Amino acid sequence: MTFIEQLDAAGQKNDSLLCVGLDPDPARFPAHLRGRNDRIFEFCAAIVDATADLACAFKPQIAYFAARRAEEQLEALIAHIREKHPAIPVILDAKRGDIGSTAEQYAIEAFERYRADAVTVNPYMGRDSVDPYLAYPDKGVILLCRTSNPGGSDLQFLDVGGEKLYERVARLAAGEWNTSGQIGLVVGATFPAEIARVREIVGDLPLLVPGIGAQGGDVEATVKAGRTKQAGGLMINSSRAILYAGTDEGFTAAARRVALETRDAINLYR
């Protein structure tokens, strides 16, 4: 099963467009976990188990693991998801972007070492920096397009031959680059007008949409701007609002409550 097929199946099974982001910050963990050597794995695995029936995907952010020398815990976490919740795809949020020979190594890292189902990639070095990821035909390759950070407009809004740069990326992703149907795009929830523009360009391509919850993106505007005609095509990510909903030993129940509320809020506007 390809990433796109797995994503669609998980979304239908769980009636969900919610992607649960896994950005572990040990300083915010409940006190009973803080002294453990495996605390990052234990925290994230508990969140996963509490929300797996509410999500269409999980998205671990590699920097939160690597900064704490916890790459082995990331491997263990993805292995846990694949064993306990195999229907839910894992998107490794790495935003890699480099020349072809280096990109080949990053692709090995994402798909062979971590065994992720998809990876986020920065496409601004061009087609040859994306091709190595596309060499894995069952995997997803999710390209940065219109990002949710304020500084994204510095470059993404530049005019390139009568269209904005993010529009050119969307057009390439939906057309000549997407020869095997593996590509999706990152489009931030803080810019619903641009979500709608990207959807207009790319048709039914899946969109990973960060920025709701702690970043302030509006759920209703995001869904209405980005949904396909089949009321899908979105992976709407929430991380901190779910992860840190609770501060004590009941943190998993709190996380589940917020995940359920978020999934249902998304579905209200589909």
ROPASE-231922 format. One record per residue (C-alpha): residue number from 1; x, y, z. Coordinates in nm, 2 decimals. Example, Ala and Ser with C-alpha at 12.3 -4.5 7.8 and 13.67 -1.06 7.14 Angstrom:
residues 2
{1 {1.23 -0.45 0.78}}
{2 {1.37 -0.11 0.71}}
This chain:
residues 270
{1 {0.00 0.00 0.00}}
{2 {0.14 0.34 -0.09}}
{3 {0.15 0.64 0.15}}
{4 {-0.14 0.81 -0.03}}
{5 {-0.35 0.49 -0.01}}
{6 {-0.26 0.44 0.35}}
{7 {-0.35 0.80 0.43}}
{8 {-0.69 0.78 0.26}}
{9 {-0.77 0.45 0.44}}
{10 {-0.67 0.58 0.78}}
{11 {-0.87 0.90 0.72}}
{12 {-1.18 0.70 0.63}}
{13 {-1.15 0.45 0.91}}
{14 {-1.10 0.71 1.18}}
{15 {-1.33 0.97 1.01}}
{16 {-1.03 1.21 1.05}}
{17 {-0.82 1.48 0.88}}
{18 {-0.62 1.53 1.20}}
{19 {-0.25 1.48 1.20}}
{20 {-0.10 1.46 1.55}}
{21 {0.24 1.62 1.56}}
{22 {0.50 1.47 1.79}}
{23 {0.73 1.76 1.91}}
{24 {0.86 1.63 2.24}}
{25 {1.00 1.89 2.48}}
{26 {1.11 1.72 2.80}}
{27 {1.08 2.04 3.00}}
{28 {0.71 2.02 2.95}}
{29 {0.67 1.66 3.04}}
{30 {0.47 1.54 3.35}}
{31 {0.70 1.52 3.65}}
{32 {0.68 1.14 3.67}}
{33 {0.86 1.10 3.33}}
{34 {1.13 1.36 3.37}}
{35 {1.40 1.14 3.53}}
{36 {1.37 0.85 3.29}}
{37 {1.63 0.79 3.02}}
{38 {1.35 0.68 2.78}}
{39 {1.12 0.96 2.87}}
{40 {1.09 1.10 2.51}}
{41 {0.98 0.76 2.38}}
{42 {0.75 0.69 2.67}}
{43 {0.58 1.03 2.64}}
{44 {0.53 1.01 2.26}}
{45 {0.42 0.65 2.26}}
{46 {0.16 0.73 2.53}}
{47 {0.03 1.01 2.32}}
{48 {0.02 0.79 2.01}}
{49 {-0.17 0.51 2.19}}
{50 {-0.42 0.77 2.33}}
{51 {-0.50 0.93 1.99}}
{52 {-0.44 0.66 1.73}}
{53 {-0.81 0.61 1.66}}
{54 {-0.86 0.98 1.61}}
{55 {-0.58 1.06 1.37}}
{56 {-0.51 1.02 0.99}}
{57 {-0.13 1.04 1.05}}
{58 {0.14 1.10 1.30}}
{59 {0.42 1.35 1.24}}
{60 {0.73 1.33 1.46}}
{61 {0.96 1.63 1.42}}
{62 {1.31 1.50 1.40}}
{63 {1.48 1.81 1.55}}
{64 {1.31 1.75 1.89}}
{65 {1.47 1.41 1.90}}
{66 {1.81 1.48 1.75}}
{67 {1.87 1.79 1.97}}
{68 {1.86 1.55 2.27}}
{69 {2.05 1.27 2.12}}
{70 {1.73 1.07 2.11}}
{71 {1.74 0.94 1.76}}
{72 {1.72 0.58 1.89}}
{73 {1.40 0.67 2.07}}
{74 {1.26 0.81 1.75}}
{75 {1.34 0.48 1.58}}
{76 {1.17 0.30 1.86}}
{77 {0.87 0.53 1.84}}
{78 {0.81 0.47 1.47}}
{79 {0.86 0.10 1.53}}
{80 {0.60 0.12 1.80}}
{81 {0.35 0.29 1.57}}
{82 {0.41 0.04 1.29}}
{83 {0.36 -0.25 1.53}}
{84 {0.06 -0.12 1.74}}
{85 {-0.11 0.11 1.49}}
{86 {0.00 -0.01 1.15}}
{87 {-0.29 0.16 0.97}}
{88 {-0.17 0.51 1.06}}
{89 {0.10 0.65 0.84}}
{90 {0.41 0.82 0.99}}
{91 {0.53 1.15 0.83}}
{92 {0.89 1.23 0.93}}
{93 {0.91 1.60 0.96}}
{94 {1.27 1.67 0.86}}
{95 {1.24 1.94 0.58}}
{96 {1.55 1.80 0.41}}
{97 {1.69 1.98 0.11}}
{98 {2.03 1.92 -0.05}}
{99 {2.20 1.82 -0.38}}
{100 {2.12 1.48 -0.53}}
{101 {2.39 1.27 -0.38}}
{102 {2.33 1.40 -0.03}}
{103 {1.95 1.38 -0.08}}
{104 {2.00 1.01 -0.15}}
{105 {2.15 0.97 0.20}}
{106 {1.86 1.17 0.36}}
{107 {1.61 0.94 0.18}}
{108 {1.79 0.64 0.32}}
{109 {1.77 0.80 0.66}}
{110 {1.40 0.87 0.64}}
{111 {1.28 0.55 0.46}}
{112 {1.53 0.28 0.56}}
{113 {1.66 0.39 0.90}}
{114 {1.35 0.54 1.05}}
{115 {1.10 0.35 0.82}}
{116 {0.88 0.65 0.79}}
{117 {0.59 0.64 0.54}}
{118 {0.65 1.00 0.42}}
{119 {0.90 1.28 0.47}}
{120 {0.89 1.66 0.44}}
{121 {1.13 1.80 0.19}}
{122 {1.25 2.16 0.10}}
{123 {1.22 2.18 -0.28}}
{124 {1.40 2.51 -0.33}}
{125 {1.71 2.35 -0.47}}
{126 {1.51 2.21 -0.76}}
{127 {1.40 1.88 -0.92}}
{128 {1.73 1.69 -0.87}}
{129 {1.71 1.75 -0.49}}
{130 {1.37 1.59 -0.48}}
{131 {1.42 1.29 -0.72}}
{132 {1.60 1.06 -0.46}}
{133 {1.30 1.06 -0.24}}
{134 {1.07 0.97 -0.54}}
{135 {1.29 0.67 -0.60}}
{136 {1.09 0.50 -0.32}}
{137 {0.75 0.45 -0.50}}
{138 {0.54 0.36 -0.20}}
{139 {0.66 0.66 0.01}}
{140 {0.52 1.01 0.03}}
{141 {0.72 1.32 -0.04}}
{142 {0.57 1.63 0.10}}
{143 {0.72 1.95 -0.03}}
{144 {0.73 2.29 0.14}}
{145 {0.51 2.52 -0.05}}
{146 {0.35 2.81 0.15}}
{147 {0.47 2.78 0.50}}
{148 {0.30 2.91 0.81}}
{149 {0.58 3.13 0.95}}
{150 {0.56 3.51 0.90}}
{151 {0.90 3.51 0.72}}
{152 {0.77 3.27 0.45}}
{153 {0.65 3.56 0.25}}
{154 {1.01 3.69 0.21}}
{155 {1.07 3.44 -0.07}}
{156 {0.75 3.25 -0.14}}
{157 {0.57 3.56 -0.26}}
{158 {0.84 3.66 -0.51}}
{159 {0.72 3.70 -0.86}}
{160 {0.86 3.44 -1.10}}
{161 {0.73 3.49 -1.45}}
{162 {0.39 3.62 -1.36}}
{163 {0.32 3.39 -1.07}}
{164 {0.43 3.37 -0.71}}
{165 {0.71 3.13 -0.62}}
{166 {0.49 2.92 -0.40}}
{167 {0.24 2.89 -0.69}}
{168 {0.52 2.77 -0.92}}
{169 {0.62 2.51 -0.66}}
{170 {0.26 2.39 -0.64}}
{171 {0.23 2.37 -1.02}}
{172 {0.56 2.17 -1.05}}
{173 {0.45 1.94 -0.77}}
{174 {0.12 1.87 -0.93}}
{175 {0.26 1.83 -1.28}}
{176 {0.60 1.74 -1.41}}
{177 {0.76 1.65 -1.08}}
{178 {0.48 1.41 -0.97}}
{179 {0.54 1.14 -1.22}}
{180 {0.46 0.86 -0.97}}
{181 {0.18 1.03 -0.77}}
{182 {0.38 1.05 -0.45}}
{183 {0.39 1.42 -0.38}}
{184 {0.20 1.63 -0.13}}
{185 {0.25 1.99 -0.02}}
{186 {0.29 2.18 0.31}}
{187 {0.06 2.48 0.32}}
{188 {0.02 2.68 0.65}}
{189 {-0.32 2.72 0.82}}
{190 {-0.23 3.08 0.89}}
{191 {-0.29 3.17 0.53}}
{192 {-0.63 3.03 0.42}}
{193 {-0.64 3.24 0.10}}
{194 {-0.31 3.07 -0.01}}
{195 {-0.45 2.73 0.09}}
{196 {-0.74 2.79 -0.15}}
{197 {-0.50 2.91 -0.42}}
{198 {-0.28 2.60 -0.39}}
{199 {-0.59 2.37 -0.39}}
{200 {-0.70 2.54 -0.71}}
{201 {-0.37 2.47 -0.87}}
{202 {-0.31 2.11 -0.75}}
{203 {-0.65 1.95 -0.76}}
{204 {-0.67 1.65 -0.52}}
{205 {-0.31 1.65 -0.41}}
{206 {-0.28 1.59 -0.03}}
{207 {-0.20 1.90 0.17}}
{208 {-0.02 1.89 0.51}}
{209 {-0.15 2.19 0.70}}
{210 {0.04 2.30 1.02}}
{211 {-0.06 2.61 1.21}}
{212 {-0.39 2.54 1.39}}
{213 {-0.39 2.52 1.77}}
{214 {-0.09 2.70 1.93}}
{215 {0.00 2.88 1.61}}
{216 {-0.35 3.04 1.58}}
{217 {-0.47 2.90 1.25}}
{218 {-0.85 2.90 1.21}}
{219 {-1.00 2.55 1.17}}
{220 {-1.31 2.66 0.97}}
{221 {-1.12 2.87 0.73}}
{222 {-0.85 2.60 0.68}}
{223 {-1.10 2.33 0.61}}
{224 {-1.32 2.53 0.37}}
{225 {-1.01 2.66 0.18}}
{226 {-0.83 2.33 0.15}}
{227 {-1.08 2.04 0.13}}
{228 {-1.13 1.85 -0.19}}
{229 {-1.46 1.79 -0.36}}
{230 {-1.47 1.46 -0.17}}
{231 {-1.42 1.65 0.16}}
{232 {-1.07 1.52 0.21}}
{233 {-0.72 1.59 0.09}}
{234 {-0.60 1.74 0.41}}
{235 {-0.37 1.65 0.70}}
{236 {-0.44 1.92 0.95}}
{237 {-0.16 1.91 1.21}}
{238 {-0.19 1.99 1.57}}
{239 {0.11 1.94 1.80}}
{240 {0.15 2.14 2.12}}
{241 {-0.22 2.19 2.19}}
{242 {-0.26 1.81 2.21}}
{243 {0.08 1.71 2.36}}
{244 {0.07 1.95 2.65}}
{245 {-0.31 1.95 2.72}}
{246 {-0.23 1.79 3.06}}
{247 {0.05 1.84 3.30}}
{248 {0.02 1.54 3.54}}
{249 {-0.01 1.16 3.52}}
{250 {-0.35 1.21 3.34}}
{251 {-0.18 1.37 3.04}}
{252 {-0.29 1.10 2.80}}
{253 {-0.66 1.15 2.88}}
{254 {-0.62 1.53 2.84}}
{255 {-0.44 1.47 2.50}}
{256 {-0.71 1.24 2.39}}
{257 {-0.98 1.49 2.48}}
{258 {-0.82 1.78 2.29}}
{259 {-0.75 1.55 1.99}}
{260 {-1.12 1.44 1.99}}
{261 {-1.23 1.80 2.01}}
{262 {-1.00 1.90 1.73}}
{263 {-1.10 1.61 1.50}}
{264 {-1.47 1.69 1.55}}
{265 {-1.41 2.06 1.49}}
{266 {-1.25 1.98 1.16}}
{267 {-1.53 1.74 1.07}}
{268 {-1.79 2.01 1.14}}
{269 {-1.67 2.21 0.84}}
{270 {-1.60 1.93 0.59}}
